[in-house]
């Protein structure tokens, strides 16, 4: 009986280790492993290597697990036959099956899932060693199973999952309200275009380049904007932008007969359909704070500022000079009134 007991303990222990290892490797978060691997610790690097290519390590674990279960069960059967006879084999087999289910499968897999990272780091190096030892067998198994295991590589995570995790983190108190909201807003950047965040054409403040500063003095003084579009003959002929403080400085210095066009700076143009994340990158690269948005025909559709893009992330930004908060809403109302005056229906 002592031999049977020892054999059963070995089989259960081996099966438990394999089950716990397999579950831990599947459960450990790959992103967390990538963070740990930056420390250059051998166990973390080995675990990351396993997570990147799970086929061979899992095949190795399955082979070892079956060796314990099949070979172990055969040995225990032989020992039971010698010690207890044929009648004892059924009893021992029943007991062994129950013990394997409870102590070799259910409990180890539960522990493997619960402590996946700790267990993963402990078994990473041994699993890598075993994978090398079983390479010939694993290679043969790979060739047999290749037609069934080929497929598209599954990404580590995706946008929907990150959004969901942010929501869960907020609900559980791990992430603050403003942090959760910011994470959700970040993903809106590539969903919105310049047309979605710009100030529409109807709200644009502009100056004619051939006018003198004296002629447009009131427009300059009462403008809410620090940057003013400068045009030639029509709004579709933008020739640059002028900084309000430079215009005011010229007025103070008694340069009232100077034309607006002499104080303009180059202006950048972007299409309506450029995404907000690309737009933010353009602002960073050009060191500009305002760009003119063009429609599909090359006409001016509106203007977009760095502030407009940042408001996607932070919400509405209003300073003490802002008299109109939502220019897009004002534009929609003006357009609706215009169409109404013409006897046209609006949706």
C-alpha beads as a LAMMPS data file, in Angstrom:
LAMMPS data file: protein, C-alpha beads

347 atoms
346 bonds

1 atom types
1 bond types

-500.0 500.0 xlo xhi
-500.0 500.0 ylo yhi
-500.0 500.0 zlo zhi

Masses

1 110.0

Atoms # bond

1 1 1 0.000 0.000 0.000
2 1 1 2.893 2.359 0.683
3 1 1 4.058 2.091 -2.925
4 1 1 0.544 2.805 -4.210
5 1 1 0.197 5.821 -1.907
6 1 1 3.548 7.263 -3.047
7 1 1 2.652 6.678 -6.705
8 1 1 -0.728 8.389 -6.260
9 1 1 0.917 11.386 -4.552
10 1 1 3.454 11.710 -7.377
11 1 1 0.744 11.548 -10.054
12 1 1 -1.464 14.107 -8.264
13 1 1 1.464 16.438 -7.591
14 1 1 2.675 16.248 -11.190
15 1 1 -0.824 16.742 -12.590
16 1 1 -1.430 19.652 -10.206
17 1 1 1.795 21.428 -11.204
18 1 1 1.004 21.047 -14.897
19 1 1 -2.588 22.254 -14.496
20 1 1 -1.544 25.228 -12.356
21 1 1 1.268 26.159 -14.762
22 1 1 -0.949 25.987 -17.836
23 1 1 -3.677 28.121 -16.244
24 1 1 -1.176 30.664 -14.903
25 1 1 0.475 31.106 -18.300
26 1 1 -2.873 31.732 -19.990
27 1 1 -4.092 34.045 -17.217
28 1 1 -1.068 36.267 -16.632
29 1 1 -1.626 39.734 -18.219
30 1 1 0.779 40.179 -21.125
31 1 1 0.951 43.943 -20.653
32 1 1 2.031 43.447 -17.023
33 1 1 4.676 40.936 -18.128
34 1 1 6.006 43.428 -20.683
35 1 1 6.385 45.990 -17.907
36 1 1 8.262 43.525 -15.681
37 1 1 10.507 42.442 -18.562
38 1 1 11.873 45.990 -18.761
39 1 1 13.701 45.257 -15.498
40 1 1 15.789 42.690 -17.461
41 1 1 15.183 39.997 -14.828
42 1 1 15.655 36.506 -16.347
43 1 1 12.345 35.152 -15.025
44 1 1 10.378 38.103 -16.399
45 1 1 12.119 37.924 -19.779
46 1 1 11.519 34.175 -19.948
47 1 1 7.836 34.671 -19.095
48 1 1 7.502 37.335 -21.777
49 1 1 9.074 34.989 -24.315
50 1 1 6.572 32.299 -23.372
51 1 1 3.613 34.686 -23.604
52 1 1 4.701 35.825 -27.065
53 1 1 4.791 32.267 -28.363
54 1 1 2.597 29.966 -26.282
55 1 1 2.411 27.012 -28.673
56 1 1 5.578 25.143 -27.694
57 1 1 5.451 25.782 -23.907
58 1 1 1.797 24.702 -23.711
59 1 1 2.485 21.651 -25.862
60 1 1 5.333 20.741 -23.500
61 1 1 3.115 21.124 -20.425
62 1 1 0.358 19.021 -22.012
63 1 1 2.856 16.271 -22.871
64 1 1 4.271 16.229 -19.323
65 1 1 0.770 16.272 -17.845
66 1 1 -0.264 13.286 -19.937
67 1 1 2.875 11.432 -18.962
68 1 1 1.903 11.814 -15.301
69 1 1 -1.747 10.925 -15.883
70 1 1 -1.391 8.053 -18.352
71 1 1 1.885 6.477 -17.294
72 1 1 1.166 7.170 -13.620
73 1 1 -2.277 5.572 -13.857
74 1 1 -0.778 2.508 -15.561
75 1 1 1.882 2.103 -12.852
76 1 1 -0.684 2.546 -10.085
77 1 1 -2.885 -0.070 -11.780
78 1 1 -0.030 -2.571 -11.857
79 1 1 0.805 -1.908 -8.193
80 1 1 -2.864 -2.197 -7.192
81 1 1 -3.192 -5.501 -9.042
82 1 1 -0.192 -6.909 -7.216
83 1 1 -1.248 -5.685 -3.787
84 1 1 -5.035 -5.903 -3.911
85 1 1 -5.897 -8.083 -6.875
86 1 1 -8.393 -7.325 -9.632
87 1 1 -11.081 -6.236 -7.196
88 1 1 -8.793 -3.557 -5.790
89 1 1 -7.987 -2.011 -9.176
90 1 1 -11.499 -0.577 -9.555
91 1 1 -11.443 0.929 -6.077
92 1 1 -7.993 2.473 -6.516
93 1 1 -8.916 3.812 -9.983
94 1 1 -12.064 5.465 -8.641
95 1 1 -10.168 7.067 -5.757
96 1 1 -7.367 8.199 -8.098
97 1 1 -9.853 9.761 -10.553
98 1 1 -11.595 11.696 -7.767
99 1 1 -8.304 12.910 -6.308
100 1 1 -7.001 14.030 -9.708
101 1 1 -10.206 15.949 -10.459
102 1 1 -10.110 17.783 -7.110
103 1 1 -6.391 18.115 -6.303
104 1 1 -4.932 17.759 -9.788
105 1 1 -7.343 19.957 -11.731
106 1 1 -9.877 22.140 -9.890
107 1 1 -7.763 23.471 -7.007
108 1 1 -4.507 23.950 -8.991
109 1 1 -6.286 25.743 -11.842
110 1 1 -8.077 28.022 -9.381
111 1 1 -4.756 28.900 -7.735
112 1 1 -3.097 29.330 -11.133
113 1 1 -5.715 31.847 -12.205
114 1 1 -5.693 33.713 -8.881
115 1 1 -1.902 33.978 -8.527
116 1 1 -1.018 33.883 -12.220
117 1 1 1.765 36.483 -12.171
118 1 1 3.593 35.070 -9.131
119 1 1 3.316 31.487 -10.389
120 1 1 4.242 32.554 -13.916
121 1 1 7.488 34.128 -12.752
122 1 1 8.344 31.031 -10.664
123 1 1 7.786 28.502 -13.431
124 1 1 8.967 30.528 -16.462
125 1 1 12.576 29.323 -16.418
126 1 1 11.728 25.638 -15.685
127 1 1 9.103 25.665 -18.466
128 1 1 11.605 27.134 -20.916
129 1 1 14.113 24.416 -19.931
130 1 1 11.515 21.665 -20.375
131 1 1 10.483 23.128 -23.732
132 1 1 14.080 22.774 -24.958
133 1 1 14.274 19.192 -23.636
134 1 1 11.048 18.166 -25.356
135 1 1 11.821 19.998 -28.610
136 1 1 11.793 16.879 -30.854
137 1 1 8.428 15.693 -29.496
138 1 1 6.957 19.200 -29.526
139 1 1 8.157 19.740 -33.101
140 1 1 6.384 16.583 -34.213
141 1 1 3.188 17.618 -32.400
142 1 1 3.380 21.092 -34.007
143 1 1 3.543 19.584 -37.485
144 1 1 0.505 17.433 -36.782
145 1 1 -1.573 20.242 -35.252
146 1 1 -0.412 23.077 -37.585
147 1 1 -3.469 22.941 -39.907
148 1 1 -5.745 23.402 -36.877
149 1 1 -3.770 26.109 -35.045
150 1 1 -3.031 28.515 -37.899
151 1 1 -4.977 31.770 -37.837
152 1 1 -4.920 35.502 -37.375
153 1 1 -2.773 36.728 -34.520
154 1 1 -4.910 38.104 -31.706
155 1 1 -3.763 41.548 -30.494
156 1 1 -2.774 42.023 -26.864
157 1 1 -5.622 44.460 -26.321
158 1 1 -7.886 46.857 -28.209
159 1 1 -9.582 50.210 -27.817
160 1 1 -12.859 48.763 -26.541
161 1 1 -11.068 46.754 -23.858
162 1 1 -9.058 49.748 -22.647
163 1 1 -12.226 51.852 -22.468
164 1 1 -13.990 49.096 -20.552
165 1 1 -11.063 48.728 -18.121
166 1 1 -11.104 52.492 -17.535
167 1 1 -14.827 52.295 -16.730
168 1 1 -14.329 49.355 -14.367
169 1 1 -11.345 51.084 -12.737
170 1 1 -13.472 54.171 -12.163
171 1 1 -16.331 52.154 -10.697
172 1 1 -13.940 50.354 -8.325
173 1 1 -12.248 53.581 -7.247
174 1 1 -8.866 52.762 -8.791
175 1 1 -9.151 55.614 -11.332
176 1 1 -10.354 59.109 -10.445
177 1 1 -13.323 60.740 -12.203
178 1 1 -11.186 63.136 -14.225
179 1 1 -8.732 60.384 -15.181
180 1 1 -11.485 58.083 -16.434
181 1 1 -13.069 60.911 -18.401
182 1 1 -9.710 61.864 -19.931
183 1 1 -9.047 58.268 -21.037
184 1 1 -12.442 58.113 -22.735
185 1 1 -11.821 61.468 -24.445
186 1 1 -8.396 60.404 -25.768
187 1 1 -10.036 57.812 -27.995
188 1 1 -12.314 60.464 -29.487
189 1 1 -9.326 62.151 -31.143
190 1 1 -9.176 59.712 -34.036
191 1 1 -12.975 59.595 -34.300
192 1 1 -13.409 63.342 -34.832
193 1 1 -12.245 65.348 -37.838
194 1 1 -11.311 68.992 -38.354
195 1 1 -14.881 69.609 -39.551
196 1 1 -16.191 68.369 -36.186
197 1 1 -14.071 70.658 -33.988
198 1 1 -13.554 73.776 -36.131
199 1 1 -15.291 77.137 -35.865
200 1 1 -17.486 77.236 -39.016
201 1 1 -17.041 79.713 -41.822
202 1 1 -20.046 81.779 -40.751
203 1 1 -18.379 82.642 -37.404
204 1 1 -14.950 83.599 -38.772
205 1 1 -13.602 87.037 -37.938
206 1 1 -11.469 88.397 -40.766
207 1 1 -9.810 91.548 -42.084
208 1 1 -9.174 92.658 -45.666
209 1 1 -5.466 92.817 -46.399
210 1 1 -5.698 95.979 -48.515
211 1 1 -7.377 97.971 -45.740
212 1 1 -5.385 100.345 -43.541
213 1 1 -5.180 99.833 -39.809
214 1 1 -7.208 102.991 -39.316
215 1 1 -10.025 101.610 -41.468
216 1 1 -10.275 98.376 -39.473
217 1 1 -9.427 99.852 -36.061
218 1 1 -12.789 98.978 -34.498
219 1 1 -12.705 95.440 -35.880
220 1 1 -9.279 94.918 -34.331
221 1 1 -10.186 96.370 -30.955
222 1 1 -13.457 94.493 -30.547
223 1 1 -12.212 91.165 -31.881
224 1 1 -12.327 88.356 -29.304
225 1 1 -9.499 86.505 -31.024
226 1 1 -5.753 86.824 -30.631
227 1 1 -5.273 85.661 -34.243
228 1 1 -7.329 87.154 -37.067
229 1 1 -7.697 85.778 -40.586
230 1 1 -6.605 88.170 -43.356
231 1 1 -8.209 87.813 -46.795
232 1 1 -7.851 89.341 -50.246
233 1 1 -11.171 89.906 -52.010
234 1 1 -13.274 87.087 -50.541
235 1 1 -13.165 84.707 -47.588
236 1 1 -12.026 81.929 -49.915
237 1 1 -8.844 83.923 -50.597
238 1 1 -7.024 83.756 -47.278
239 1 1 -3.588 85.332 -47.541
240 1 1 -2.435 84.910 -43.954
241 1 1 -3.156 85.610 -40.309
242 1 1 -2.407 88.660 -38.188
243 1 1 -1.722 88.708 -34.480
244 1 1 -4.010 91.089 -32.648
245 1 1 -1.285 92.397 -30.355
246 1 1 0.919 93.277 -33.343
247 1 1 -1.961 95.170 -34.956
248 1 1 -2.660 97.050 -31.740
249 1 1 1.027 97.817 -31.317
250 1 1 1.139 99.309 -34.811
251 1 1 -1.898 101.446 -33.998
252 1 1 -0.318 102.690 -30.785
253 1 1 2.869 103.517 -32.686
254 1 1 0.786 105.733 -35.003
255 1 1 1.129 103.475 -38.060
256 1 1 -2.549 103.826 -38.871
257 1 1 -1.999 104.164 -42.616
258 1 1 -0.126 100.882 -42.782
259 1 1 -2.080 98.143 -44.552
260 1 1 -3.079 94.963 -42.749
261 1 1 -1.287 92.802 -45.333
262 1 1 2.104 94.154 -44.183
263 1 1 1.624 92.553 -40.778
264 1 1 0.440 89.088 -41.776
265 1 1 2.076 85.746 -41.086
266 1 1 1.869 82.563 -43.189
267 1 1 -1.194 80.398 -42.616
268 1 1 -1.492 76.621 -42.856
269 1 1 -4.398 74.874 -44.565
270 1 1 -5.863 71.475 -43.686
271 1 1 -8.711 69.452 -45.262
272 1 1 -12.016 68.957 -43.459
273 1 1 -11.555 65.208 -43.087
274 1 1 -8.162 65.240 -41.346
275 1 1 -8.497 63.458 -37.998
276 1 1 -8.081 65.375 -34.767
277 1 1 -5.091 63.293 -33.636
278 1 1 -3.286 64.128 -36.898
279 1 1 -4.340 67.737 -36.482
280 1 1 -2.786 67.860 -33.016
281 1 1 0.431 66.450 -34.468
282 1 1 0.371 69.156 -37.171
283 1 1 0.048 71.871 -34.540
284 1 1 3.020 70.424 -32.660
285 1 1 5.203 70.168 -35.757
286 1 1 4.382 73.593 -37.221
287 1 1 4.321 75.431 -33.874
288 1 1 1.125 77.122 -35.033
289 1 1 -2.076 77.733 -33.062
290 1 1 -4.546 78.279 -35.909
291 1 1 -5.161 76.622 -39.273
292 1 1 -7.686 77.243 -42.032
293 1 1 -9.943 74.299 -42.904
294 1 1 -10.736 73.736 -46.589
295 1 1 -13.683 71.847 -48.020
296 1 1 -13.496 69.354 -50.883
297 1 1 -13.646 72.166 -53.443
298 1 1 -10.837 74.200 -51.901
299 1 1 -13.130 76.773 -50.337
300 1 1 -12.768 77.925 -46.737
301 1 1 -14.936 75.788 -44.484
302 1 1 -13.816 77.219 -41.152
303 1 1 -10.843 77.672 -38.865
304 1 1 -9.494 75.309 -36.240
305 1 1 -7.231 76.180 -33.337
306 1 1 -5.022 74.203 -31.012
307 1 1 -7.527 75.005 -28.289
308 1 1 -10.323 73.387 -30.330
309 1 1 -8.368 70.119 -30.473
310 1 1 -7.357 70.216 -26.819
311 1 1 -11.001 70.712 -25.852
312 1 1 -11.663 67.213 -27.185
313 1 1 -9.472 66.000 -24.309
314 1 1 -10.316 68.498 -21.592
315 1 1 -13.803 69.728 -22.373
316 1 1 -14.723 73.337 -23.060
317 1 1 -11.963 75.854 -22.293
318 1 1 -13.301 79.338 -21.589
319 1 1 -11.262 82.368 -20.603
320 1 1 -12.279 85.848 -19.501
321 1 1 -12.348 87.152 -23.097
322 1 1 -14.726 84.510 -24.438
323 1 1 -18.198 85.943 -24.981
324 1 1 -19.430 83.078 -27.142
325 1 1 -18.646 79.640 -25.789
326 1 1 -19.915 77.317 -28.545
327 1 1 -19.300 78.899 -31.952
328 1 1 -20.488 75.774 -33.728
329 1 1 -23.862 76.003 -31.990
330 1 1 -24.122 79.684 -32.912
331 1 1 -23.278 78.805 -36.518
332 1 1 -25.992 76.172 -36.637
333 1 1 -28.563 78.659 -35.334
334 1 1 -27.510 81.303 -37.846
335 1 1 -27.682 78.788 -40.680
336 1 1 -31.122 77.628 -39.552
337 1 1 -32.393 81.225 -39.401
338 1 1 -30.951 81.928 -42.849
339 1 1 -32.678 78.911 -44.376
340 1 1 -35.908 79.764 -42.565
341 1 1 -35.853 83.290 -43.980
342 1 1 -35.539 81.781 -47.429
343 1 1 -38.508 79.509 -46.827
344 1 1 -36.436 76.319 -46.680
345 1 1 -36.948 73.488 -44.195
346 1 1 -34.137 72.363 -41.907
347 1 1 -33.684 69.000 -40.267

Bonds

1 1 1 2
2 1 2 3
3 1 3 4
4 1 4 5
5 1 5 6
6 1 6 7
7 1 7 8
8 1 8 9
9 1 9 10
10 1 10 11
11 1 11 12
12 1 12 13
13 1 13 14
14 1 14 15
15 1 15 16
16 1 16 17
17 1 17 18
18 1 18 19
19 1 19 20
20 1 20 21
21 1 21 22
22 1 22 23
23 1 23 24
24 1 24 25
25 1 25 26
26 1 26 27
27 1 27 28
28 1 28 29
29 1 29 30
30 1 30 31
31 1 31 32
32 1 32 33
33 1 33 34
34 1 34 35
35 1 35 36
36 1 36 37
37 1 37 38
38 1 38 39
39 1 39 40
40 1 40 41
41 1 41 42
42 1 42 43
43 1 43 44
44 1 44 45
45 1 45 46
46 1 46 47
47 1 47 48
48 1 48 49
49 1 49 50
50 1 50 51
51 1 51 52
52 1 52 53
53 1 53 54
54 1 54 55
55 1 55 56
56 1 56 57
57 1 57 58
58 1 58 59
59 1 59 60
60 1 60 61
61 1 61 62
62 1 62 63
63 1 63 64
64 1 64 65
65 1 65 66
66 1 66 67
67 1 67 68
68 1 68 69
69 1 69 70
70 1 70 71
71 1 71 72
72 1 72 73
73 1 73 74
74 1 74 75
75 1 75 76
76 1 76 77
77 1 77 78
78 1 78 79
79 1 79 80
80 1 80 81
81 1 81 82
82 1 82 83
83 1 83 84
84 1 84 85
85 1 85 86
86 1 86 87
87 1 87 88
88 1 88 89
89 1 89 90
90 1 90 91
91 1 91 92
92 1 92 93
93 1 93 94
94 1 94 95
95 1 95 96
96 1 96 97
97 1 97 98
98 1 98 99
99 1 99 100
100 1 100 101
101 1 101 102
102 1 102 103
103 1 103 104
104 1 104 105
105 1 105 106
106 1 106 107
107 1 107 108
108 1 108 109
109 1 109 110
110 1 110 111
111 1 111 112
112 1 112 113
113 1 113 114
114 1 114 115
115 1 115 116
116 1 116 117
117 1 117 118
118 1 118 119
119 1 119 120
120 1 120 121
121 1 121 122
122 1 122 123
123 1 123 124
124 1 124 125
125 1 125 126
126 1 126 127
127 1 127 128
128 1 128 129
129 1 129 130
130 1 130 131
131 1 131 132
132 1 132 133
133 1 133 134
134 1 134 135
135 1 135 136
136 1 136 137
137 1 137 138
138 1 138 139
139 1 139 140
140 1 140 141
141 1 141 142
142 1 142 143
143 1 143 144
144 1 144 145
145 1 145 146
146 1 146 147
147 1 147 148
148 1 148 149
149 1 149 150
150 1 150 151
151 1 151 152
152 1 152 153
153 1 153 154
154 1 154 155
155 1 155 156
156 1 156 157
157 1 157 158
158 1 158 159
159 1 159 160
160 1 160 161
161 1 161 162
162 1 162 163
163 1 163 164
164 1 164 165
165 1 165 166
166 1 166 167
167 1 167 168
168 1 168 169
169 1 169 170
170 1 170 171
171 1 171 172
172 1 172 173
173 1 173 174
174 1 174 175
175 1 175 176
176 1 176 177
177 1 177 178
178 1 178 179
179 1 179 180
180 1 180 181
181 1 181 182
182 1 182 183
183 1 183 184
184 1 184 185
185 1 185 186
186 1 186 187
187 1 187 188
188 1 188 189
189 1 189 190
190 1 190 191
191 1 191 192
192 1 192 193
193 1 193 194
194 1 194 195
195 1 195 196
196 1 196 197
197 1 197 198
198 1 198 199
199 1 199 200
200 1 200 201
201 1 201 202
202 1 202 203
203 1 203 204
204 1 204 205
205 1 205 206
206 1 206 207
207 1 207 208
208 1 208 209
209 1 209 210
210 1 210 211
211 1 211 212
212 1 212 213
213 1 213 214
214 1 214 215
215 1 215 216
216 1 216 217
217 1 217 218
218 1 218 219
219 1 219 220
220 1 220 221
221 1 221 222
222 1 222 223
223 1 223 224
224 1 224 225
225 1 225 226
226 1 226 227
227 1 227 228
228 1 228 229
229 1 229 230
230 1 230 231
231 1 231 232
232 1 232 233
233 1 233 234
234 1 234 235
235 1 235 236
236 1 236 237
237 1 237 238
238 1 238 239
239 1 239 240
240 1 240 241
241 1 241 242
242 1 242 243
243 1 243 244
244 1 244 245
245 1 245 246
246 1 246 247
247 1 247 248
248 1 248 249
249 1 249 250
250 1 250 251
251 1 251 252
252 1 252 253
253 1 253 254
254 1 254 255
255 1 255 256
256 1 256 257
257 1 257 258
258 1 258 259
259 1 259 260
260 1 260 261
261 1 261 262
262 1 262 263
263 1 263 264
264 1 264 265
265 1 265 266
266 1 266 267
267 1 267 268
268 1 268 269
269 1 269 270
270 1 270 271
271 1 271 272
272 1 272 273
273 1 273 274
274 1 274 275
275 1 275 276
276 1 276 277
277 1 277 278
278 1 278 279
279 1 279 280
280 1 280 281
281 1 281 282
282 1 282 283
283 1 283 284
284 1 284 285
285 1 285 286
286 1 286 287
287 1 287 288
288 1 288 289
289 1 289 290
290 1 290 291
291 1 291 292
292 1 292 293
293 1 293 294
294 1 294 295
295 1 295 296
296 1 296 297
297 1 297 298
298 1 298 299
299 1 299 300
300 1 300 301
301 1 301 302
302 1 302 303
303 1 303 304
304 1 304 305
305 1 305 306
306 1 306 307
307 1 307 308
308 1 308 309
309 1 309 310
310 1 310 311
311 1 311 312
312 1 312 313
313 1 313 314
314 1 314 315
315 1 315 316
316 1 316 317
317 1 317 318
318 1 318 319
319 1 319 320
320 1 320 321
321 1 321 322
322 1 322 323
323 1 323 324
324 1 324 325
325 1 325 326
326 1 326 327
327 1 327 328
328 1 328 329
329 1 329 330
330 1 330 331
331 1 331 332
332 1 332 333
333 1 333 334
334 1 334 335
335 1 335 336
336 1 336 337
337 1 337 338
338 1 338 339
339 1 339 340
340 1 340 341
341 1 341 342
342 1 342 343
343 1 343 344
344 1 344 345
345 1 345 346
346 1 346 347
